[in-house]
Amino acid sequence: MSKSQFLNHVRYTYGIVNIMTKRNPHFASLKTNYLFPEINLRKKEFLARHPDAKLISLGIGDTTEPISPSITNALMQMSARLGTKEGYVGYGPEHGMKALREKIASKYYSNRITPDEIFIADGAKCDLARLQTLFGNNISVAVQDAAYPVYVEGSIIQGVKKIVLMPCNPENNFFPDLKNLPRTDLIYFCSPNNPTGAVATRQQLEQLVAFATKNQSIIIFDSAYAHYIQDENLPKSIFEIPGAHNVAIEVGSFSKIAGFTGIRLGWTIVPKALKYEDGLSIKADWNRLNATIFNGASIISQAGGCAILEEEGDKEVKALAAFYLENTRLLKEALDGLGYEVFGGKNAPYLWVRIKGKNSWDSFQFFLEKLQLVITPGLGFGEGGEGFVRFAAFGSRENILMAIKRLVCTTIECVL
Amino acid sequence: MSKSQFLNHVRYTYGIVNIMTKRNPHFASLKTNYLFPEINLRKKEFLARHPDAKLISLGIGDTTEPISPSITNALMQMSARLGTKEGYVGYGPEHGMKALREKIASKYYSNRITPDEIFIADGAKCDLARLQTLFGNNISVAVQDAAYPVYVEGSIIQGVKKIVLMPCNPENNFFPDLKNLPRTDLIYFCSPNNPTGAVATRQQLEQLVAFATKNQSIIIFDSAYAHYIQDENLPKSIFEIPGAHNVAIEVGSFSKIAGFTGIRLGWTIVPKALKYEDGLSIKADWNRLNATIFNGASIISQAGGCAILEEEGDKEVKALAAFYLENTRLLKEALDGLGYEVFGGKNAPYLWVRIKGKNSWDSFQFFLEKLQLVITPGLGFGEGGEGFVRFAAFGSRENILMAIKRLVCTTIECVL
């Protein structure tokens, strides 16, 4: 019996079986933990040591306020409807409910794009991953640094080899230096930005579209926070920029607009005008991919989405955004007053704070240990985030005020 | 100005921009249309010619009966709860609601697997795609022929080059000839099978697990139709087979159990014991992948899932399965009586019917034109499906009886 035969014999007889299949090599390139589970681990470890701690989370960008009345009502109505013979529906329509796509087109895009260019999904993160599957790994990508981890990590999972970081920091006003940027196939761009809270101006987005047009690149525009923009001069969509239809895909989400983080609903826009090098339609492949490996967002969530876009729902979610932005303003005021260098927070629910003399995981630990505040270390968003931390202003007013009290007191003991 | 400069100038000035990015070559390997959208196109084309036609769909396996009362109630309650300050939750827990995972483990798996090996998802199709992302393209796969298209097409999208077809037909009793099957990294296996309705016996699954163990392959076991199994001797899960924990992943779904096709809820089990060649945990990578590119199923759908697993809900969904199986029995009786060669349909909601002398798209067109019945051409499930068609027995009793009447009359005119 050869050694390998013997090993097989042992494995088979005793059930000690490793699979002969090799690990997908892309996974070895990933850091061990995704950012937020790592933060949760550290929280748990802290709570094990301090079981009585009263943690306040300003960490993960998770909404905290209840779903507003007219939207709750729509969720309940669709749930009830599914229990009736006349109202029941099975698989939702391909691309999502027509009424929802029409309302998104008119209300959020002033019909600059058409309903058939909109694909309803279960959220921006999942659709970003499907877009990464669409383009495969024989491409190059550019990513803002710092940025939402999914752009880089999802690309690594696909096996993308060339990832160009675009530093975005206070020194360049959080807009990449396009003159010195090499051409890439995709350019991920998030505005209002998570984590920095920076919002690109119309002129900046014009430069970005011109850059993509010149280079024949595709912008993957993440507008998940667009509806926090209060300043009317700032564009909420890449499609407000002439020419963007030829070079951009936009990913949107109801998560942060309406507290749909757990309900799961978003959309992706792939314009008809967007073509591969050979003139084939990118929308057609996106359509094919969605039909093959996706079955749409929950029909209940989609009914909720329709309500968000009604007059009543729109009023409610605007009030919700105003509430979180007031949280942000209060936090910013406090941090400014304490002498921190604070960015963002005006048209976005995030504050990006430079902590001098500390690396960002040390800062994380500092806020956790001293103030029992959970924030997000900037490094979690890429090398460009080192030295920064992100404050998310989701939370009840009570918690935000308590967090501010702790910040002002500088240690938890003086507050408790 | 060089030619390329000129072209760029024209493109930029006139907005005629193709992206320089090449199409992901994997897409060129896909057939143009996914099966069901193709069927819809043919239906539409027929309806354009015959606007008054009264089509009955026995095609796509889409549920038609309303969500049962206790489950509807749970969906409504969670919807209402999200509208309250105390009840609101944002992002669901990683891996899905603990109560749901515990109930699945105990009720569906008699605790043969543990809740931490269960990952809640928005449906089997989406999780199959994520599993395909997990394993990447440097692998070989085996697939039942005929089979649910997602195994092959999802693999093609990933760029998997080696796809081995395992013929499953009346001649081999719908079980692959393992003796002559080469080793592959993954073996997709669906039982009860979609589309053939065949259910593997305990002995057959033991052979399959032994085969995977000997070859150190992974079985991706699709149990989406397990709860149609009425015969107590037939296994509902691969994990009823000793040793399967070392070599199998199972994908389950609430879609066909409880009419959740539009509500979106399923699960995947990756046992702790499952290891790559180098001993690393596959579950750990699955965990990492889910944290990075997925955000869980809708919390409302998950609440509905919990209700399915309560005593009341369990009774209701068993009644639902019995209803669809009675549809199947009636259809089978009619088709048998008409002299068709009919397979499946005893422990599955599908009938697999051999149509002599016609290819399966011709049969599709025949049933559409002559009887205004929409069925599914076997070829849509792979080469092994040629010569067959699939009847899905989802539908109201009224529609099933009308379909039978048309079948017996042999032309639509005699019925109308």
HADDOCK unambig.tbl for C-alpha pairs under 7 A between the chains (distance, minus, plus):
assign (segid A and resid 12 and name CA) (segid B and resid 213 and name CA) 6.35 0.50 0.50
assign (segid A and resid 12 and name CA) (segid B and resid 214 and name CA) 6.39 0.50 0.50
assign (segid A and resid 15 and name CA) (segid B and resid 243 and name CA) 6.36 0.50 0.50
assign (segid A and resid 17 and name CA) (segid B and resid 213 and name CA) 6.86 0.50 0.50
assign (segid A and resid 17 and name CA) (segid B and resid 216 and name CA) 6.86 0.50 0.50
assign (segid A and resid 17 and name CA) (segid B and resid 246 and name CA) 5.98 0.50 0.50
assign (segid A and resid 18 and name CA) (segid B and resid 216 and name CA) 6.61 0.50 0.50
assign (segid A and resid 18 and name CA) (segid B and resid 274 and name CA) 6.91 0.50 0.50
assign (segid A and resid 18 and name CA) (segid B and resid 275 and name CA) 5.02 0.50 0.50
assign (segid A and resid 18 and name CA) (segid B and resid 276 and name CA) 5.69 0.50 0.50
assign (segid A and resid 18 and name CA) (segid B and resid 277 and name CA) 5.35 0.50 0.50
assign (segid A and resid 18 and name CA) (segid B and resid 279 and name CA) 6.22 0.50 0.50
assign (segid A and resid 19 and name CA) (segid B and resid 216 and name CA) 4.43 0.50 0.50
assign (segid A and resid 19 and name CA) (segid B and resid 217 and name CA) 5.67 0.50 0.50
assign (segid A and resid 19 and name CA) (segid B and resid 218 and name CA) 6.83 0.50 0.50
assign (segid A and resid 19 and name CA) (segid B and resid 247 and name CA) 6.99 0.50 0.50
assign (segid A and resid 19 and name CA) (segid B and resid 275 and name CA) 5.88 0.50 0.50
assign (segid A and resid 19 and name CA) (segid B and resid 276 and name CA) 4.99 0.50 0.50
assign (segid A and resid 19 and name CA) (segid B and resid 277 and name CA) 5.08 0.50 0.50
assign (segid A and resid 20 and name CA) (segid B and resid 216 and name CA) 5.00 0.50 0.50
assign (segid A and resid 20 and name CA) (segid B and resid 217 and name CA) 6.41 0.50 0.50
assign (segid A and resid 20 and name CA) (segid B and resid 276 and name CA) 6.56 0.50 0.50
assign (segid A and resid 20 and name CA) (segid B and resid 277 and name CA) 4.69 0.50 0.50
assign (segid A and resid 21 and name CA) (segid B and resid 185 and name CA) 5.44 0.50 0.50
assign (segid A and resid 21 and name CA) (segid B and resid 217 and name CA) 6.75 0.50 0.50
assign (segid A and resid 21 and name CA) (segid B and resid 276 and name CA) 5.89 0.50 0.50
assign (segid A and resid 21 and name CA) (segid B and resid 277 and name CA) 5.73 0.50 0.50
assign (segid A and resid 22 and name CA) (segid B and resid 276 and name CA) 5.82 0.50 0.50
assign (segid A and resid 22 and name CA) (segid B and resid 277 and name CA) 5.55 0.50 0.50
assign (segid A and resid 23 and name CA) (segid B and resid 276 and name CA) 5.95 0.50 0.50
assign (segid A and resid 24 and name CA) (segid B and resid 134 and name CA) 6.88 0.50 0.50
assign (segid A and resid 24 and name CA) (segid B and resid 135 and name CA) 5.39 0.50 0.50
assign (segid A and resid 24 and name CA) (segid B and resid 136 and name CA) 5.70 0.50 0.50
assign (segid A and resid 33 and name CA) (segid B and resid 288 and name CA) 6.73 0.50 0.50
assign (segid A and resid 34 and name CA) (segid B and resid 288 and name CA) 6.74 0.50 0.50
assign (segid A and resid 34 and name CA) (segid B and resid 291 and name CA) 6.50 0.50 0.50
assign (segid A and resid 34 and name CA) (segid B and resid 292 and name CA) 6.15 0.50 0.50
assign (segid A and resid 62 and name CA) (segid B and resid 90 and name CA) 5.92 0.50 0.50
assign (segid A and resid 62 and name CA) (segid B and resid 91 and name CA) 6.53 0.50 0.50
assign (segid A and resid 63 and name CA) (segid B and resid 90 and name CA) 5.65 0.50 0.50
assign (segid A and resid 64 and name CA) (segid B and resid 89 and name CA) 6.93 0.50 0.50
assign (segid A and resid 64 and name CA) (segid B and resid 90 and name CA) 6.43 0.50 0.50
assign (segid A and resid 65 and name CA) (segid B and resid 85 and name CA) 6.54 0.50 0.50
assign (segid A and resid 65 and name CA) (segid B and resid 88 and name CA) 6.94 0.50 0.50
assign (segid A and resid 66 and name CA) (segid B and resid 82 and name CA) 5.77 0.50 0.50
assign (segid A and resid 66 and name CA) (segid B and resid 83 and name CA) 4.79 0.50 0.50
assign (segid A and resid 66 and name CA) (segid B and resid 84 and name CA) 5.35 0.50 0.50
assign (segid A and resid 66 and name CA) (segid B and resid 85 and name CA) 5.30 0.50 0.50
assign (segid A and resid 66 and name CA) (segid B and resid 88 and name CA) 5.18 0.50 0.50
assign (segid A and resid 67 and name CA) (segid B and resid 82 and name CA) 5.77 0.50 0.50
assign (segid A and resid 67 and name CA) (segid B and resid 83 and name CA) 4.51 0.50 0.50
assign (segid A and resid 68 and name CA) (segid B and resid 83 and name CA) 6.01 0.50 0.50
assign (segid A and resid 69 and name CA) (segid B and resid 83 and name CA) 6.51 0.50 0.50
assign (segid A and resid 72 and name CA) (segid B and resid 79 and name CA) 6.16 0.50 0.50
assign (segid A and resid 72 and name CA) (segid B and resid 80 and name CA) 6.17 0.50 0.50
assign (segid A and resid 72 and name CA) (segid B and resid 83 and name CA) 5.56 0.50 0.50
assign (segid A and resid 75 and name CA) (segid B and resid 79 and name CA) 5.71 0.50 0.50
assign (segid A and resid 76 and name CA) (segid B and resid 76 and name CA) 4.92 0.50 0.50
assign (segid A and resid 76 and name CA) (segid B and resid 79 and name CA) 5.45 0.50 0.50
assign (segid A and resid 76 and name CA) (segid B and resid 80 and name CA) 6.46 0.50 0.50
assign (segid A and resid 79 and name CA) (segid B and resid 72 and name CA) 6.16 0.50 0.50
assign (segid A and resid 79 and name CA) (segid B and resid 75 and name CA) 5.71 0.50 0.50
assign (segid A and resid 79 and name CA) (segid B and resid 76 and name CA) 5.45 0.50 0.50
assign (segid A and resid 80 and name CA) (segid B and resid 72 and name CA) 6.16 0.50 0.50
assign (segid A and resid 80 and name CA) (segid B and resid 76 and name CA) 6.46 0.50 0.50
assign (segid A and resid 82 and name CA) (segid B and resid 66 and name CA) 5.79 0.50 0.50
assign (segid A and resid 82 and name CA) (segid B and resid 67 and name CA) 5.76 0.50 0.50
assign (segid A and resid 83 and name CA) (segid B and resid 66 and name CA) 4.81 0.50 0.50
assign (segid A and resid 83 and name CA) (segid B and resid 67 and name CA) 4.49 0.50 0.50
assign (segid A and resid 83 and name CA) (segid B and resid 68 and name CA) 6.01 0.50 0.50
assign (segid A and resid 83 and name CA) (segid B and resid 69 and name CA) 6.50 0.50 0.50
assign (segid A and resid 83 and name CA) (segid B and resid 72 and name CA) 5.55 0.50 0.50
assign (segid A and resid 84 and name CA) (segid B and resid 66 and name CA) 5.34 0.50 0.50
assign (segid A and resid 85 and name CA) (segid B and resid 65 and name CA) 6.53 0.50 0.50
assign (segid A and resid 85 and name CA) (segid B and resid 66 and name CA) 5.29 0.50 0.50
assign (segid A and resid 88 and name CA) (segid B and resid 65 and name CA) 6.94 0.50 0.50
assign (segid A and resid 88 and name CA) (segid B and resid 66 and name CA) 5.16 0.50 0.50
assign (segid A and resid 89 and name CA) (segid B and resid 64 and name CA) 6.94 0.50 0.50
assign (segid A and resid 89 and name CA) (segid B and resid 262 and name CA) 6.76 0.50 0.50
assign (segid A and resid 90 and name CA) (segid B and resid 62 and name CA) 5.94 0.50 0.50
assign (segid A and resid 90 and name CA) (segid B and resid 63 and name CA) 5.66 0.50 0.50
assign (segid A and resid 90 and name CA) (segid B and resid 64 and name CA) 6.44 0.50 0.50
assign (segid A and resid 90 and name CA) (segid B and resid 259 and name CA) 6.84 0.50 0.50
assign (segid A and resid 90 and name CA) (segid B and resid 261 and name CA) 5.08 0.50 0.50
assign (segid A and resid 90 and name CA) (segid B and resid 262 and name CA) 4.68 0.50 0.50
assign (segid A and resid 91 and name CA) (segid B and resid 62 and name CA) 6.53 0.50 0.50
assign (segid A and resid 91 and name CA) (segid B and resid 261 and name CA) 5.00 0.50 0.50
assign (segid A and resid 91 and name CA) (segid B and resid 262 and name CA) 4.35 0.50 0.50
assign (segid A and resid 92 and name CA) (segid B and resid 262 and name CA) 5.49 0.50 0.50
assign (segid A and resid 125 and name CA) (segid B and resid 293 and name CA) 5.89 0.50 0.50
assign (segid A and resid 125 and name CA) (segid B and resid 294 and name CA) 6.34 0.50 0.50
assign (segid A and resid 126 and name CA) (segid B and resid 293 and name CA) 5.63 0.50 0.50
assign (segid A and resid 126 and name CA) (segid B and resid 294 and name CA) 5.25 0.50 0.50
assign (segid A and resid 129 and name CA) (segid B and resid 293 and name CA) 5.66 0.50 0.50
assign (segid A and resid 134 and name CA) (segid B and resid 24 and name CA) 6.88 0.50 0.50
assign (segid A and resid 135 and name CA) (segid B and resid 24 and name CA) 5.39 0.50 0.50
assign (segid A and resid 136 and name CA) (segid B and resid 24 and name CA) 5.72 0.50 0.50
assign (segid A and resid 150 and name CA) (segid B and resid 292 and name CA) 6.31 0.50 0.50
assign (segid A and resid 150 and name CA) (segid B and resid 293 and name CA) 6.74 0.50 0.50
assign (segid A and resid 154 and name CA) (segid B and resid 292 and name CA) 6.95 0.50 0.50
assign (segid A and resid 154 and name CA) (segid B and resid 293 and name CA) 6.53 0.50 0.50
assign (segid A and resid 185 and name CA) (segid B and resid 21 and name CA) 5.44 0.50 0.50
assign (segid A and resid 213 and name CA) (segid B and resid 12 and name CA) 6.36 0.50 0.50
assign (segid A and resid 213 and name CA) (segid B and resid 17 and name CA) 6.92 0.50 0.50
assign (segid A and resid 214 and name CA) (segid B and resid 8 and name CA) 6.76 0.50 0.50
assign (segid A and resid 214 and name CA) (segid B and resid 12 and name CA) 6.64 0.50 0.50
assign (segid A and resid 216 and name CA) (segid B and resid 17 and name CA) 6.93 0.50 0.50
assign (segid A and resid 216 and name CA) (segid B and resid 18 and name CA) 6.59 0.50 0.50
assign (segid A and resid 216 and name CA) (segid B and resid 19 and name CA) 4.40 0.50 0.50
assign (segid A and resid 216 and name CA) (segid B and resid 20 and name CA) 4.97 0.50 0.50
assign (segid A and resid 217 and name CA) (segid B and resid 19 and name CA) 5.66 0.50 0.50
assign (segid A and resid 217 and name CA) (segid B and resid 20 and name CA) 6.38 0.50 0.50
assign (segid A and resid 217 and name CA) (segid B and resid 21 and name CA) 6.73 0.50 0.50
assign (segid A and resid 218 and name CA) (segid B and resid 19 and name CA) 6.83 0.50 0.50
assign (segid A and resid 243 and name CA) (segid B and resid 15 and name CA) 6.26 0.50 0.50
assign (segid A and resid 246 and name CA) (segid B and resid 17 and name CA) 5.94 0.50 0.50
assign (segid A and resid 247 and name CA) (segid B and resid 19 and name CA) 6.97 0.50 0.50
assign (segid A and resid 259 and name CA) (segid B and resid 90 and name CA) 6.84 0.50 0.50
assign (segid A and resid 261 and name CA) (segid B and resid 90 and name CA) 5.11 0.50 0.50
assign (segid A and resid 261 and name CA) (segid B and resid 91 and name CA) 5.01 0.50 0.50
assign (segid A and resid 262 and name CA) (segid B and resid 89 and name CA) 6.78 0.50 0.50
assign (segid A and resid 262 and name CA) (segid B and resid 90 and name CA) 4.70 0.50 0.50
assign (segid A and resid 262 and name CA) (segid B and resid 91 and name CA) 4.33 0.50 0.50
assign (segid A and resid 262 and name CA) (segid B and resid 92 and name CA) 5.49 0.50 0.50
assign (segid A and resid 262 and name CA) (segid B and resid 298 and name CA) 5.72 0.50 0.50
assign (segid A and resid 262 and name CA) (segid B and resid 299 and name CA) 5.48 0.50 0.50
assign (segid A and resid 263 and name CA) (segid B and resid 298 and name CA) 4.54 0.50 0.50
assign (segid A and resid 263 and name CA) (segid B and resid 299 and name CA) 5.73 0.50 0.50
assign (segid A and resid 263 and name CA) (segid B and resid 300 and name CA) 6.69 0.50 0.50
assign (segid A and resid 264 and name CA) (segid B and resid 298 and name CA) 5.52 0.50 0.50
assign (segid A and resid 274 and name CA) (segid B and resid 18 and name CA) 6.90 0.50 0.50
assign (segid A and resid 275 and name CA) (segid B and resid 18 and name CA) 5.01 0.50 0.50
assign (segid A and resid 275 and name CA) (segid B and resid 19 and name CA) 5.88 0.50 0.50
assign (segid A and resid 276 and name CA) (segid B and resid 18 and name CA) 5.71 0.50 0.50
assign (segid A and resid 276 and name CA) (segid B and resid 19 and name CA) 5.03 0.50 0.50
assign (segid A and resid 276 and name CA) (segid B and resid 20 and name CA) 6.58 0.50 0.50
assign (segid A and resid 276 and name CA) (segid B and resid 21 and name CA) 5.91 0.50 0.50
assign (segid A and resid 276 and name CA) (segid B and resid 22 and name CA) 5.83 0.50 0.50
assign (segid A and resid 276 and name CA) (segid B and resid 23 and name CA) 5.97 0.50 0.50
assign (segid A and resid 277 and name CA) (segid B and resid 18 and name CA) 5.36 0.50 0.50
assign (segid A and resid 277 and name CA) (segid B and resid 19 and name CA) 5.09 0.50 0.50
assign (segid A and resid 277 and name CA) (segid B and resid 20 and name CA) 4.70 0.50 0.50
assign (segid A and resid 277 and name CA) (segid B and resid 21 and name CA) 5.73 0.50 0.50
assign (segid A and resid 277 and name CA) (segid B and resid 22 and name CA) 5.57 0.50 0.50
assign (segid A and resid 279 and name CA) (segid B and resid 18 and name CA) 6.25 0.50 0.50
assign (segid A and resid 288 and name CA) (segid B and resid 33 and name CA) 6.71 0.50 0.50
assign (segid A and resid 288 and name CA) (segid B and resid 34 and name CA) 6.72 0.50 0.50
assign (segid A and resid 291 and name CA) (segid B and resid 34 and name CA) 6.47 0.50 0.50
assign (segid A and resid 292 and name CA) (segid B and resid 34 and name CA) 6.14 0.50 0.50
assign (segid A and resid 292 and name CA) (segid B and resid 150 and name CA) 6.30 0.50 0.50
assign (segid A and resid 292 and name CA) (segid B and resid 154 and name CA) 6.95 0.50 0.50
assign (segid A and resid 293 and name CA) (segid B and resid 125 and name CA) 5.90 0.50 0.50
assign (segid A and resid 293 and name CA) (segid B and resid 126 and name CA) 5.62 0.50 0.50
assign (segid A and resid 293 and name CA) (segid B and resid 129 and name CA) 5.66 0.50 0.50
assign (segid A and resid 293 and name CA) (segid B and resid 150 and name CA) 6.75 0.50 0.50
assign (segid A and resid 293 and name CA) (segid B and resid 154 and name CA) 6.54 0.50 0.50
assign (segid A and resid 294 and name CA) (segid B and resid 125 and name CA) 6.34 0.50 0.50
assign (segid A and resid 294 and name CA) (segid B and resid 126 and name CA) 5.24 0.50 0.50
assign (segid A and resid 298 and name CA) (segid B and resid 262 and name CA) 5.72 0.50 0.50
assign (segid A and resid 298 and name CA) (segid B and resid 263 and name CA) 4.54 0.50 0.50
assign (segid A and resid 298 and name CA) (segid B and resid 264 and name CA) 5.52 0.50 0.50
assign (segid A and resid 299 and name CA) (segid B and resid 262 and name CA) 5.48 0.50 0.50
assign (segid A and resid 299 and name CA) (segid B and resid 263 and name CA) 5.73 0.50 0.50
assign (segid A and resid 300 and name CA) (segid B and resid 263 and name CA) 6.70 0.50 0.50
